[in-house]
Amino acid sequence: MNVVAIVTVAHHASDGESALTPVHGEALLTHTVRGLLDVPEIDLVLVAAPQRCASSFSEAVGGLGCRVVPGSLRQAFAAVEPELSRDSVVLLHDALRAFIPAQTVRDVISAVRDGAPVVVPVLPMADTVKVTDADSLITRTEDRTRLRTLQTPVGYALTAFRPDLVPLGAATVDGHPDAMRVTSDFELSLAEAIAAAPKNEETL
């Protein structure tokens, strides 16, 4: 097996429920998994389902051809690790980022295959960033030209995979605005528009 994608939710209790939010008639998680399965380079998609959501997650992705592993990310990885080869690529993807373009996923995979141990898609910081002191007084303006916001999937060479963090020194590829994390009403409205738009080969 060459490329496996593991879909997970954050540790916040609300994220499991958020992954089941209806978008264009289907759970957000359904869109996430279907999109990854549509990337030909990906051989397997696993969903690490919190125990409290395992049944609902299984129902949301039933029939899509992925595996649901109740439990933690570590448990999901342990379930597939014996099937991986030394040159396998592991993708770790946030369940709430349902509409990342296929090309971004391919860029992450390609960068790992080209030798980067860890790869993450990023976007430039658009807002002005201020630094405050202990009294909440602004002390300086941060140089945003070197700041980036991180997206997923994070791509790992198998030997570099760590389920808990993105290490310093990770390589980057260009992210995409459609890969926003859907957590607010505004982002949900954007997700509805993306899901309703005509599909093309560049959109998951």
Secondary structure in CASP SS format (residue, H / E / C, confidence):
PFRMAT SS
TARGET T0000
AUTHOR 0000-0000-0000
METHOD secondary structure of the structure
MODEL  1
M C 1.00
N C 1.00
V E 1.00
V E 1.00
A E 1.00
I E 1.00
V E 1.00
T E 1.00
V C 1.00
A C 1.00
H C 1.00
H C 1.00
A H 1.00
S H 1.00
D H 1.00
G H 1.00
E H 1.00
S H 1.00
A C 1.00
L C 1.00
T C 1.00
P E 1.00
V E 1.00
H C 1.00
G C 1.00
E E 1.00
A E 1.00
L H 1.00
L H 1.00
T H 1.00
H H 1.00
T H 1.00
V H 1.00
R H 1.00
G H 1.00
L H 1.00
L H 1.00
D C 1.00
V C 1.00
P C 1.00
E C 1.00
I C 1.00
D C 1.00
L E 1.00
V E 1.00
L E 1.00
V E 1.00
A E 1.00
A E 1.00
P C 1.00
Q H 1.00
R H 1.00
C H 1.00
A H 1.00
S H 1.00
S H 1.00
F H 1.00
S H 1.00
E H 1.00
A H 1.00
V C 1.00
G C 1.00
G C 1.00
L C 1.00
G C 1.00
C C 1.00
R E 1.00
V E 1.00
V E 1.00
P E 1.00
G C 1.00
S C 1.00
L H 1.00
R H 1.00
Q H 1.00
A H 1.00
F H 1.00
A H 1.00
A H 1.00
V H 1.00
E H 1.00
P H 1.00
E H 1.00
L C 1.00
S C 1.00
R C 1.00
D C 1.00
S C 1.00
V E 1.00
V E 1.00
L E 1.00
L E 1.00
H E 1.00
D E 1.00
A C 1.00
L C 1.00
R C 1.00
A C 1.00
F C 1.00
I C 1.00
P E 1.00
A H 1.00
Q H 1.00
T H 1.00
V H 1.00
R H 1.00
D H 1.00
V H 1.00
I H 1.00
S H 1.00
A H 1.00
V H 1.00
R H 1.00
D C 1.00
G C 1.00
A C 1.00
P C 1.00
V E 1.00
V E 1.00
V E 1.00
P E 1.00
V E 1.00
L E 1.00
P E 1.00
M C 1.00
A C 1.00
D C 1.00
T C 1.00
V E 1.00
K E 1.00
V E 1.00
T E 1.00
D C 1.00
A C 1.00
D C 1.00
S C 1.00
L C 1.00
I E 1.00
T E 1.00
R E 1.00
T E 1.00
E E 1.00
D C 1.00
R H 1.00
T H 1.00
R H 1.00
L C 1.00
R E 1.00
T E 1.00
L E 1.00
Q C 1.00
T C 1.00
P C 1.00
V E 1.00
G E 1.00
Y E 1.00
A E 1.00
L H 1.00
T H 1.00
A H 1.00
F C 1.00
R C 1.00
P C 1.00
D C 1.00
L C 1.00
V C 1.00
P C 1.00
L C 1.00
G C 1.00
A C 1.00
A E 1.00
T E 1.00
V E 1.00
D E 1.00
G C 1.00
H C 1.00
P H 1.00
D H 1.00
A H 1.00
M C 1.00
R C 1.00
V C 1.00
T C 1.00
S C 1.00
D H 1.00
F H 1.00
E H 1.00
L H 1.00
S H 1.00
L H 1.00
A H 1.00
E H 1.00
A H 1.00
I H 1.00
A H 1.00
A H 1.00
A C 1.00
P C 1.00
K C 1.00
N C 1.00
E C 1.00
E C 1.00
T E 1.00
L C 1.00
END
